[in-house]
Amino acid sequence: MADPPEANDEQGSNGSRSKIMSSILDPKLLAGEAMGCVEFWSPLGLTVIVLWLLYRPDRFHPTVDSAVLSALHLTANASNQPTSLRYDLAIELGLRNSHKRLSIRYLDMSATAFYNGTRLGPTTDALPTPFRQGPKNTTVLHPAFRGTVAVDSIVAAELERKLAAGMLHVTVRVSMTLLYKVWLVSEIFFYDYDCRLCLPPPRDAAPAVADGATECMAVSYL
């Protein structure tokens, strides 16, 4: 007895599905597709790995090679006005490219000083960007922070204590956008560095000078 038409259709459909699944799960076909993916992605993946190993952007750290603090003191205001803090700080900011053959491109950069959470600045002059730095090269920039800012009584009291103790702590936040490029692959990194400076207070109208490099540590990156 012949099978009903419905049964024949179902058997044919099952057979087609079996053939399709067999072709999809064919080891040779799967191996070919895998090799195609490897051939497509390997150059890019290898380049990214080489890019990271060559540049190691996590090891790049600016340094403050010297700092001159000419003023960091309170100024008297009217009784109903907040106390003002006058500041005058100049630093030498060193940027070192230690690679033997590869360059670094600085797309953007800014610097801001802080005392006890109070913002001093940003710099009186914009930092010179963009620029390219060749291999085995050091670039020295000279950010300066000068001005007056209002502070509350807590910051004012803390500054008085630090002045009496003879040591002041100022943080310089350096933000920069770096471009690294290897062959046809380029990568952009955004970094924030904190440079923590310890300086004696200026005395008798003579500025306080701090020599010796202070390494700036990365506090955020993307």
Phi, psi and chi 1 to 4 in degrees:
 res  aa     phi    psi   chi1   chi2   chi3   chi4
   1 MET       -  134.2 -179.7 -180.0  -64.0      -
   2 ALA   -73.5  147.0      -      -      -      -
   3 ASP   -69.3  149.5  -67.7  -25.9      -      -
   4 PRO   -61.3  153.1  -18.4   28.1      -      -
   5 PRO   -55.1  -38.0  -23.3   31.5      -      -
   6 GLU   -61.2  -40.1  -66.1   81.8   -2.2      -
   7 ALA   -66.4  -40.8      -      -      -      -
   8 ASN   -61.9  -42.4  -70.6  -26.5      -      -
   9 ASP   -61.7  -42.0  -67.5  -17.5      -      -
  10 GLU   -65.6  -42.5 -176.6  176.8   -6.8      -
  11 GLN   -63.3  -40.8  -69.7  176.3   -1.1      -
  12 GLY   -63.1  -40.2      -      -      -      -
  13 SER   -64.8  -43.0  176.5      -      -      -
  14 ASN   -62.3  -38.6  -69.9  -24.0      -      -
  15 GLY   -65.6  -39.3      -      -      -      -
  16 SER   -64.7  -43.3  -60.8      -      -      -
  17 ARG   -63.1  -38.8  -76.7 -162.6  -64.1  -91.6
  18 SER   -63.1  -42.5  -61.8      -      -      -
  19 LYS   -63.4  -41.4  -68.5  179.7 -179.9  179.1
  20 ILE   -63.8  -46.6  -66.3  172.4      -      -
  21 MET   -64.0  -37.6  -68.5  -58.1  -63.1      -
  22 SER   -63.8  -40.1  -62.9      -      -      -
  23 SER   -69.0  -36.4   63.4      -      -      -
  24 ILE   -68.0  -40.4  -67.0  175.8      -      -
  25 LEU   -90.3    7.6  -61.4  177.9      -      -
  26 ASP   -60.6  121.1 -174.4   -4.9      -      -
  27 PRO   -56.7  -37.7  -24.0   33.5      -      -
  28 LYS   -64.7  -41.7  -66.5 -178.2  179.0  179.8
  29 LEU   -66.3  -43.0 -179.2   59.7      -      -
  30 LEU   -62.5  -41.2  -69.1  175.2      -      -
  31 ALA   -63.4  -40.6      -      -      -      -
  32 GLY   -63.0  -42.8      -      -      -      -
  33 GLU   -64.9  -40.3  -67.9  178.8   -7.1      -
  34 ALA   -62.4  -42.9      -      -      -      -
  35 MET   -64.8  -36.4  -73.2  -58.7  -62.9      -
  36 GLY   -62.2  -41.9      -      -      -      -
  37 CYS   -64.3  -42.2  -68.9      -      -      -
  38 VAL   -63.7  -44.7  169.6      -      -      -
  39 GLU   -62.8  -33.4  -70.2  174.9   -1.4      -
  40 PHE   -76.4  -44.1  176.7   78.4      -      -
  41 TRP   -89.3  -24.6  -72.2  107.3      -      -
  42 SER   -58.3  -47.9  -72.7      -      -      -
  43 PRO   -58.5  -41.8  -22.9   34.4      -      -
  44 LEU   -67.7  -45.8  179.1   59.6      -      -
  45 GLY   -64.2  -40.9      -      -      -      -
  46 LEU   -64.5  -39.0  179.7   61.4      -      -
  47 THR   -64.8  -41.5  -58.0      -      -      -
  48 VAL   -63.3  -41.1  171.7      -      -      -
  49 ILE   -64.2  -45.4  -67.3  173.3      -      -
  50 VAL   -61.3  -40.9  170.8      -      -      -
  51 LEU   -57.0  -46.8  175.5   70.4      -      -
  52 TRP   -67.8  -45.3  178.9  -96.5      -      -
  53 LEU   -66.9  -35.0  -67.5  177.0      -      -
  54 LEU   -72.5  -45.3  -73.7  176.2      -      -
  55 TYR   -91.0  -34.6  -79.7  110.2      -      -
  56 ARG    40.6   66.4  -71.5  -53.5  -58.3  -91.7
  57 PRO   -59.6  -19.9   19.3  -30.6      -      -
  58 ASP   -71.3  -14.4   59.2  -37.5      -      -
  59 ARG   -98.1    0.0  -66.7 -176.5  179.0  177.9
  60 PHE   -83.8  123.6  174.3   83.5      -      -
  61 HIS  -138.8  121.4  -62.7  -80.2      -      -
  62 PRO   -66.9  163.7    3.3    0.0      -      -
  63 THR  -134.4  146.7   58.2      -      -      -
  64 VAL   -95.4  108.0  174.0      -      -      -
  65 ASP   -79.8  -28.8  -61.9  -35.0      -      -
  66 SER  -160.4  159.8   66.6      -      -      -
  67 ALA  -145.2  141.2      -      -      -      -
  68 VAL  -124.8  115.4  177.7      -      -      -
  69 LEU  -104.1  105.7 -177.2   64.3      -      -
  70 SER   -90.5  -25.1  -60.6      -      -      -
  71 ALA  -157.4  136.5      -      -      -      -
  72 LEU  -160.7   82.4 -169.7   66.4      -      -
  73 HIS  -148.1  164.0   60.1  -99.3      -      -
  74 LEU   -87.0  147.6  -58.5  171.1      -      -
  75 THR  -121.3  141.3   58.1      -      -      -
  76 ALA   -76.4  137.9      -      -      -      -
  77 ASN  -122.0  179.1  -69.2  -30.4      -      -
  78 ALA   -61.2  157.8      -      -      -      -
  79 SER   -59.7  -30.3   57.8      -      -      -
  80 ASN   -96.0   10.9   60.0  -16.8      -      -
  81 GLN  -113.0  147.7  -63.6  -65.1  -36.6      -
  82 PRO   -67.5  154.3   23.5  -33.0      -      -
  83 THR   -66.4  144.7  -56.1      -      -      -
  84 SER  -108.0  146.4  -66.6      -      -      -
  85 LEU  -113.2  119.8  171.8   61.8      -      -
  86 ARG   -95.3  133.8 -179.5  173.5  177.8  -91.1
  87 TYR  -135.5  149.3   58.0   90.0      -      -
  88 ASP  -153.6  102.7 -171.6  -23.3      -      -
  89 LEU  -133.3  132.1  172.1   67.0      -      -
  90 ALA  -128.0  137.8      -      -      -      -
  91 ILE  -132.4  159.7   66.9  172.0      -      -
  92 GLU  -105.4  116.4  -75.0 -169.3   -8.0      -
  93 LEU  -103.6  115.2 -177.0   66.2      -      -
  94 GLY   -98.1  131.3      -      -      -      -
  95 LEU  -119.4  115.3  -51.5  171.5      -      -
  96 ARG  -112.4  123.4  174.9   66.0  178.5  171.2
  97 ASN   -99.6  105.9  178.7    8.2      -      -
  98 SER   -90.6   -0.6   58.8      -      -      -
  99 HIS   -73.5  149.8  -58.6  -68.4      -      -
 100 LYS   -82.4  -29.3  -64.2 -179.6  179.4  179.4
 101 ARG  -128.1  -18.6  -60.4  179.5 -179.2   85.9
 102 LEU  -103.9  150.3  -55.6  175.5      -      -
 103 SER  -103.4  161.6  -60.4      -      -      -
 104 ILE  -119.1  136.9  -60.7  176.6      -      -
 105 ARG  -109.9  122.9  -67.9  172.4  176.2   83.6
 106 TYR   -96.5  108.8  -62.0   80.1      -      -
 107 LEU   -84.7  -35.5  -57.7 -177.7      -      -
 108 ASP  -157.4  149.6 -171.5   35.1      -      -
 109 MET  -158.4  143.0 -172.4 -176.3  -50.0      -
 110 SER  -146.6  158.2   64.0      -      -      -
 111 ALA  -139.7  137.9      -      -      -      -
 112 THR  -138.9  138.5  -54.8      -      -      -
 113 ALA  -100.2  150.3      -      -      -      -
 114 PHE  -136.3  139.3  -66.2   88.2      -      -
 115 TYR  -123.8  116.6  173.8   74.9      -      -
 116 ASN    50.9   40.7 -162.8   18.0      -      -
 117 GLY    85.9   -8.8      -      -      -      -
 118 THR   -88.9  128.3  -60.7      -      -      -
 119 ARG   -78.2  128.0  179.3  170.2  174.0  163.3
 120 LEU  -115.2   99.8  -46.6  177.0      -      -
 121 GLY   124.7 -160.0      -      -      -      -
 122 PRO   -74.5 -161.0   28.7  -34.4      -      -
 123 THR   -62.4  152.1   54.9      -      -      -
 124 THR   -70.0  -26.7   52.9      -      -      -
 125 ASP  -124.8  143.0  -63.2  -42.5      -      -
 126 ALA   -67.3  143.4      -      -      -      -
 127 LEU   -74.9  144.3  -62.0  179.4      -      -
 128 PRO   -76.0   95.8   27.6  -33.0      -      -
 129 THR  -135.4  156.5   53.1      -      -      -
 130 PRO   -81.7  160.8   30.3  -34.2      -      -
 131 PHE  -157.2  160.1   66.3   90.2      -      -
 132 ARG  -108.8  135.5  175.3 -176.9  172.6  -84.3
 133 GLN  -114.5  122.9 -175.4 -177.2   45.3      -
 134 GLY   -73.1  171.7      -      -      -      -
 135 PRO   -67.3  152.7   22.6  -31.6      -      -
 136 LYS    48.9   52.8  -57.5  -65.9  -72.4 -176.1
 137 ASN  -138.5  145.6 -174.8  -88.9      -      -
 138 THR  -120.0  129.1  -60.8      -      -      -
 139 THR  -109.9  131.6  -59.1      -      -      -
 140 VAL  -114.2  123.0  179.0      -      -      -
 141 LEU  -109.0  161.7  -55.6  179.0      -      -
 142 HIS  -129.1   71.5  -60.6   84.8      -      -
 143 PRO   -66.9  144.1  -14.4   28.0      -      -
 144 ALA  -133.5  144.0      -      -      -      -
 145 PHE  -127.5  114.3  -47.5   88.0      -      -
 146 ARG  -140.2  136.5  -61.6 -177.6 -179.4   92.5
 147 GLY   158.0 -164.9      -      -      -      -
 148 THR  -136.8  139.1  -56.3      -      -      -
 149 VAL  -138.1  143.8   61.3      -      -      -
 150 ALA   -76.1  139.7      -      -      -      -
 151 VAL  -131.2  155.5  -65.1      -      -      -
 152 ASP   -84.7  177.4   58.3   28.8      -      -
 153 SER   -66.5  -30.7   58.0      -      -      -
 154 ILE   -66.9  -46.9  -63.1  176.6      -      -
 155 VAL   -65.0  -39.6  173.9      -      -      -
 156 ALA   -62.9  -43.8      -      -      -      -
 157 ALA   -65.6  -39.6      -      -      -      -
 158 GLU   -64.3  -40.3  176.5   66.1   16.2      -
 159 LEU   -63.6  -40.5  177.8   58.2      -      -
 160 GLU   -60.5  -40.6  -66.8  -72.9    3.7      -
 161 ARG   -65.5  -41.9  -73.2 -167.1  -66.7  -91.0
 162 LYS   -68.0  -36.6  -66.5  -64.2 -176.2 -179.0
 163 LEU   -64.0  -39.9  -70.8  171.6      -      -
 164 ALA   -68.0  -34.3      -      -      -      -
 165 ALA   -76.2  -18.8      -      -      -      -
 166 GLY    85.8   21.6      -      -      -      -
 167 MET  -149.6  130.6 -173.8   58.4   64.1      -
 168 LEU  -118.3  144.9  -60.1  171.7      -      -
 169 HIS  -119.7  119.2  -62.5   86.1      -      -
 170 VAL  -123.8  137.9  178.8      -      -      -
 171 THR  -110.9  131.4  -61.9      -      -      -
 172 VAL  -108.0  118.7  176.2      -      -      -
 173 ARG   -95.0  119.7  168.9   70.7   58.2   86.6
 174 VAL  -109.1  120.9 -179.8      -      -      -
 175 SER  -112.7  132.7  -58.9      -      -      -
 176 MET  -147.3  153.7   59.3  178.7   62.8      -
 177 THR  -115.2  118.4  -55.4      -      -      -
 178 LEU  -112.7  140.3  -53.7  177.9      -      -
 179 LEU  -115.4  124.2  171.8   65.7      -      -
 180 TYR  -113.2  142.7  -63.7   91.8      -      -
 181 LYS  -142.1  130.2 -174.9  174.8 -178.4 -179.8
 182 VAL  -129.8  121.0  173.4      -      -      -
 183 TRP    56.4 -123.4  -58.1  -37.4      -      -
 184 LEU   -96.6    3.5  -61.7  177.8      -      -
 185 VAL  -105.6  129.0  177.5      -      -      -
 186 SER  -125.7  151.6   59.9      -      -      -
 187 GLU  -139.6  138.2 -169.1   70.9   28.7      -
 188 ILE  -109.4  134.9  -66.2  177.1      -      -
 189 PHE  -123.2  138.9  -65.6   88.9      -      -
 190 PHE  -111.9  122.7  -55.9   91.3      -      -
 191 TYR  -128.3  145.3  -85.4   90.4      -      -
 192 ASP  -118.9  128.2  -72.7  -26.8      -      -
 193 TYR  -119.7  142.0  -62.2   90.9      -      -
 194 ASP  -109.7  125.4  -85.6   -2.3      -      -
 195 CYS  -108.9  109.1  -42.8      -      -      -
 196 ARG   -95.7  115.4  -55.0 -177.1 -174.1  -81.4
 197 LEU  -107.8  138.1  -51.5  177.3      -      -
 198 CYS  -115.2  119.9  -63.5      -      -      -
 199 LEU  -135.3  144.4  -63.3  138.1      -      -
 200 PRO   -73.3  155.6   27.0  -33.5      -      -
 201 PRO   -72.3  147.8   22.9  -30.6      -      -
 202 PRO   -62.7  142.3  -17.0   30.1      -      -
 203 ARG  -135.9  140.8  -61.6 -164.9 -178.4  -80.4
 204 ASP    54.0   44.2  -59.9  -33.5      -      -
 205 ALA    63.5   10.8      -      -      -      -
 206 ALA  -100.4  130.4      -      -      -      -
 207 PRO   -68.3  154.1   25.8  -33.6      -      -
 208 ALA   -91.1  133.6      -      -      -      -
 209 VAL  -119.0  132.4  179.1      -      -      -
 210 ALA  -117.9  117.3      -      -      -      -
 211 ASP  -104.1  163.6  -67.3  -39.6      -      -
 212 GLY    96.0  135.9      -      -      -      -
 213 ALA   -72.1  137.0      -      -      -      -
 214 THR  -114.9  117.1  -61.8      -      -      -
 215 GLU   -75.5  133.2 -172.1  175.2   83.7      -
 216 CYS   -89.8  133.8  -53.8      -      -      -
 217 MET  -104.0  139.9  -55.5  -55.0  -63.7      -
 218 ALA   -69.8  129.1      -      -      -      -
 219 VAL  -110.6  -18.5  -67.4      -      -      -
 220 SER  -159.1  149.3   65.9      -      -      -
 221 TYR  -156.8  159.2   57.2   89.7      -      -
 222 LEU  -145.3      - -175.0   63.0      -      -
